[in-house]
Amino acid sequence: MQPEQKSDSDVIIRMLYYCTEPRHQTQIMSYCEIDAAQFKKYVQHCMKRNLVKIEVDEEGSDEYVVTEHGAEVLGTAAEIMGVLGIEKGELK
């Protein structure tokens, strides 16, 4: 039996929710259940649209965090999910 395939929008919403706090690439990949190639695709998509930005942590490693615009998009997504009756916990 193959694992359930998530849609691009599911992965992006999960990534945005998870990155409301700064996260490293490996953390995001694990949480979103994606590989490095998929991570690159999704993070580039989000960065092009000003949803996620890179910050550097104290050790000099890249961390990804939502932008102000990304937080606005998450708010809209939460409203839509509420109307559709989808719980945030269903994204996990």
C-alpha positions as CSV (number, residue, x, y, z in Angstrom):
1,M,0.0,0.0,0.0
2,Q,1.4,3.4,-1.0
3,P,1.3,6.4,1.3
4,E,-1.4,8.9,0.7
5,Q,-0.4,11.5,-1.8
6,K,-0.8,15.1,-0.6
7,S,-1.8,17.8,-3.0
8,D,0.6,20.8,-3.5
9,S,-1.8,23.1,-1.7
10,D,-1.9,20.7,1.3
11,V,1.9,20.7,1.5
12,I,2.1,24.4,1.2
13,I,-0.5,25.1,3.8
14,R,1.3,22.7,6.2
15,M,4.6,24.3,5.5
16,L,3.2,27.8,6.2
17,Y,1.6,26.7,9.4
18,Y,4.7,25.0,10.6
19,C,6.9,27.9,9.7
20,T,5.1,30.4,11.9
21,E,8.2,29.8,14.0
22,P,11.6,29.6,12.3
23,R,12.3,26.0,11.1
24,H,15.3,24.3,9.5
25,Q,14.9,22.5,6.1
26,T,15.1,19.0,7.7
27,Q,12.4,19.9,10.2
28,I,10.1,21.1,7.5
29,M,10.8,18.0,5.3
30,S,10.0,15.7,8.2
31,Y,6.8,17.6,9.2
32,C,5.5,17.9,5.7
33,E,6.7,14.3,4.7
34,I,8.5,15.5,1.6
35,D,12.0,14.9,0.2
36,A,14.7,17.5,-0.6
37,A,13.6,18.0,-4.2
38,Q,10.0,18.6,-3.2
39,F,11.2,20.9,-0.4
40,K,13.1,23.0,-2.9
41,K,10.1,23.2,-5.2
42,Y,7.7,24.3,-2.5
43,V,10.0,26.7,-0.7
44,Q,10.9,28.4,-4.0
45,H,7.2,28.7,-4.8
46,C,6.5,30.3,-1.4
47,M,9.5,32.6,-1.5
48,K,8.6,33.9,-5.0
49,R,5.2,34.8,-3.6
50,N,6.6,36.4,-0.5
51,L,5.1,33.8,1.8
52,V,8.3,32.5,3.4
53,K,11.7,34.1,4.0
54,I,15.1,32.8,5.1
55,E,16.6,34.0,8.4
56,V,20.0,32.9,9.7
57,D,20.1,31.4,13.2
58,E,22.8,31.9,15.9
59,E,24.9,29.0,14.4
60,G,24.7,30.5,10.9
61,S,22.2,28.0,9.6
62,D,19.2,28.9,7.4
63,E,15.8,28.9,8.9
64,Y,12.5,29.4,7.1
65,V,9.7,31.5,8.6
66,V,6.5,33.0,7.2
67,T,6.5,36.6,6.2
68,E,3.8,39.1,7.1
69,H,2.1,38.4,3.8
70,G,2.4,34.7,4.5
71,A,0.6,35.2,7.8
72,E,-2.2,37.1,6.0
73,V,-2.5,34.2,3.6
74,L,-2.7,31.7,6.5
75,G,-5.5,33.8,8.0
76,T,-7.4,33.6,4.8
77,A,-6.8,29.9,4.6
78,A,-8.0,29.4,8.1
79,E,-11.3,31.3,7.2
80,I,-11.8,29.1,4.2
81,M,-11.1,25.9,6.2
82,G,-13.6,27.1,8.8
83,V,-16.3,27.6,6.1
84,L,-15.5,24.1,4.7
85,G,-15.6,22.6,8.2
86,I,-12.0,21.4,8.0
87,E,-10.1,21.4,11.4
88,K,-6.5,22.7,11.5
89,G,-5.6,19.4,13.1
90,E,-6.5,17.6,9.9
91,L,-3.4,19.1,8.3
92,K,-1.2,16.9,10.6
